[in-house]
Amino acid sequence: MNKVCATAAEAVLDIADGSSLAVGGFGLSGVPDVLIRALYEQGATGLQVVSNNCGVDGRGLGVLLAAGRIARVTGSYVGENQEFARQYLSGELEVELTPQGTLAERLRAGGAGIPAFYTPAGVGTQVAEGGLPWRYTRDGEVDIASPHKESRRFNGRTYVLEHGITTDFALIRAAKADRHGNLVFHKAAANFNPLAAMAGRIAITEVEELVEPGEIAPEEVHLPGVFVQRIVALTPVQAADKQIEKRTVRT
């Protein structure tokens, strides 16, 4: 039941070329930076990433993106990452854009063993009708477009069929964990992290504080340890290294 790995390098060692990854975080909140950098050092390439966004230039998944390690992204927000946009528009990266709430539910459904579900989000748009560019050619033409999705009416309203997502691995970050893998997230970091962990067949968690089993009250657990396979305890310096994507100041 002790799921703690000695190092981040050990935790990501078996992530192979072409693996699929669900990665937690939103912007730079709750991003598993230490695990991402360990994966960068490990060298896996051709990765298929499912994440709300792809970090920013030089931070989060932006580190793997800049190194050309990511082949495909399923996400909902390009964000401030200029390299992401450049690779997508130049035909170097395949991108499946999906509504944010739909992405969250696809991850949750996959983790709960639900293969597909109907949602009204995207009805009447290219999300449902197809034709969204997934990959461009180098001269700017659409090389691969999204397919048409099945739709159905319930109680007089049209819904589109979306499929649950499961991945080979998940990389997430939590504020606290015990050695059994029970997790607690801090405020906004409880964004896509629990959902990504559920979707991954092997969920790897970096944690700011590691405690013994029983020190987290059952009602305080945000994600039970059944969804977590590996834990990496961060150093105090690593735990404190939190950047702000956009800082605003009152006038």
VOROVO-762345 format. One line per 10 residues: number of its first residue (from 1); their letters; for each residue x, y, z of C-alpha. Coordinates in pm, whole numbers. Example, Ala and Ser with C-alpha at 12.3 -4.5 7.8 and 13.67 -1.06 7.14 Angstrom:
1 = AS = 1230,-450,780 | 1367,-106,714
This chain:
1 = MNKVCATAAE = 0,0,0 | 302,231,20 | 288,407,-317 | 576,650,-261 | 855,658,-521 | 1204,767,-426 | 1234,1023,-707 | 1034,1180,-986 | 1272,1017,-1233 | 1181,674,-1097
11 = AVLDIADGSS = 811,754,-1113 | 813,840,-1486 | 1076,588,-1596 | 837,353,-1780 | 650,620,-1979 | 731,508,-2332 | 738,690,-2664 | 384,742,-2792 | 222,709,-2450 | -101,895,-2375
21 = LAVGGFGLSG = -101,1127,-2073 | -378,1305,-1884 | -216,1606,-1718 | -372,1816,-1443 | -361,2189,-1398 | -528,2499,-1532 | -299,2770,-1662 | -17,2735,-1410 | -237,2639,-1114 | -191,2282,-997
31 = VPDVLIRALY = 51,2193,-1278 | 279,1892,-1202 | 596,2078,-1301 | 841,1842,-1131 | 698,1534,-1301 | 689,1713,-1638 | 1054,1812,-1607 | 1145,1457,-1502 | 970,1330,-1814 | 1160,1585,-2020
41 = EQGATGLQVV = 1488,1449,-1879 | 1368,1091,-1936 | 1331,1162,-2308 | 995,1008,-2407 | 860,1155,-2731 | 556,1130,-2956 | 335,1186,-2652 | -43,1219,-2679 | -150,1466,-2413 | -495,1535,-2271
51 = SNNCGVDGRG = -496,1857,-2069 | -705,2172,-2038 | -419,2373,-2186 | -53,2319,-2268 | 115,2539,-2011 | 296,2854,-2119 | 623,2905,-2302 | 894,2748,-2086 | 664,2626,-1808 | 443,2323,-1750
61 = LGVLLAAGRI = 371,2123,-2065 | 533,2406,-2259 | 867,2245,-2168 | 779,1922,-2353 | 610,2112,-2634 | 915,2329,-2706 | 1131,2017,-2720 | 906,1860,-2985 | 803,1575,-2756 | 425,1614,-2795
71 = ARVTGSYVGE = 253,1478,-3106 | -112,1536,-3019 | -308,1747,-2770 | -670,1714,-2664 | -759,2033,-2479 | -993,2327,-2453 | -767,2631,-2437 | -458,2731,-2633 | -387,3002,-2376 | -76,3216,-2375
81 = NQEFARQYLS = 151,2956,-2532 | 280,3103,-2857 | 479,2790,-2941 | 160,2585,-2914 | -11,2809,-3168 | 292,2806,-3398 | 322,2427,-3402 | -52,2382,-3456 | -78,2630,-3743 | 240,2503,-3910
91 = GELEVELTPQ = 124,2141,-3916 | 369,2011,-3654 | 107,1934,-3389 | -234,1766,-3399 | -490,1941,-3177 | -840,1831,-3080 | -1020,2128,-2928 | -1323,2047,-2714 | -1549,2253,-2487 | -1401,2285,-2140
101 = GTLAERLRAG = -1688,2126,-1953 | -1705,1846,-2207 | -1334,1776,-2160 | -1381,1758,-1783 | -1672,1517,-1818 | -1488,1303,-2076 | -1205,1253,-1826 | -1442,1184,-1538 | -1651,945,-1746 | -1347,753,-1862
111 = GAGIPAFYTP = -1226,718,-1505 | -1569,600,-1392 | -1590,335,-1666 | -1854,522,-1869 | -1769,484,-2241 | -1981,774,-2373 | -2245,1029,-2279 | -2472,1289,-2440 | -2429,1663,-2383 | -2589,1977,-2532
121 = AGVGTQVAEG = -2250,2153,-2545 | -2141,2204,-2906 | -2473,2123,-3073 | -2513,2325,-3393 | -2138,2396,-3419 | -1838,2226,-3577 | -1787,2046,-3246 | -2088,1831,-3339 | -2107,1873,-3715 | -1737,1809,-3777
131 = GLPWRYTRDG = -1483,2005,-3975 | -1272,2149,-3693 | -906,2141,-3807 | -716,1880,-3609 | -402,1909,-3817 | -287,2152,-4085 | -43,2094,-4367 | 271,2305,-4370 | 113,2533,-4632 | -191,2605,-4412
141 = EVDIASPHKE = -445,2366,-4563 | -657,2142,-4340 | -498,1797,-4337 | -718,1623,-4076 | -1059,1752,-3966 | -1282,1643,-3680 | -1551,1388,-3769 | -1927,1431,-3752 | -2064,1316,-3416 | -2381,1124,-3347
151 = SRRFNGRTYV = -2667,1329,-3204 | -2997,1241,-3043 | -3300,1424,-2908 | -3414,1390,-2547 | -3726,1570,-2422 | -3730,1792,-2727 | -3364,1899,-2705 | -3070,1785,-2920 | -2760,1636,-2758 | -2428,1526,-2907
161 = LEHGITTDFA = -2249,1202,-2820 | -1905,1241,-2660 | -1668,959,-2566 | -1500,909,-2230 | -1122,944,-2216 | -873,701,-2065 | -496,734,-2091 | -189,524,-2022 | -64,759,-1750 | -173,1067,-1558
171 = LIRAAKADRH = 54,1337,-1414 | -104,1546,-1140 | -20,1765,-839 | -181,1766,-494 | -129,1965,-176 | -129,1664,56 | -121,1286,31 | -81,989,258 | 121,684,158 | -195,507,43
181 = GNLVFHKAAA = -257,776,-220 | -550,961,-64 | -524,1320,-190 | -617,1672,-84 | -604,1961,-332 | -563,2329,-247 | -826,2567,-382 | -793,2626,-759 | -551,2333,-796 | -857,2108,-763
191 = NFNPLAAMAG = -935,2187,-1126 | -849,1909,-1370 | -621,1718,-1132 | -877,1475,-982 | -1030,1411,-1325 | -692,1349,-1490 | -599,1104,-1215 | -924,913,-1264 | -866,884,-1640 | -508,756,-1616
201 = RIAITEVEEL = -446,384,-1583 | -133,473,-1384 | -172,803,-1200 | 148,966,-1076 | 111,1242,-819 | 361,1499,-696 | 262,1623,-351 | 366,1921,-143 | 312,1741,188 | 330,1368,258
211 = VEPGEIAPEE = 166,1233,574 | 103,893,725 | -220,696,669 | -490,814,907 | -363,1173,927 | -613,1284,662 | -968,1260,790 | -1196,1063,556 | -1421,1365,499 | -1118,1572,394
221 = VHLPGVFVQR = -1014,1338,111 | -1080,1493,-229 | -962,1191,-431 | -936,840,-281 | -617,642,-317 | -780,381,-544 | -718,626,-831 | -349,685,-746 | -64,443,-815 | 255,646,-753
231 = IVALTPVQAA = 347,936,-527 | 646,1170,-537 | 707,1388,-231 | 837,1732,-325 | 1115,1913,-143 | 1020,2239,32 | 1186,2434,-249 | 993,2243,-516 | 665,2279,-325 | 712,2657,-297
241 = DKQIEKRTVR = 796,2707,-666 | 460,2835,-790 | 446,3088,-1069 | 156,3317,-1153 | 43,3314,-1516 | -88,3671,-1513 | -29,3911,-1226 | -274,4198,-1188 | -227,4500,-965 | -489,4744,-843
251 = T = -452,5097,-976
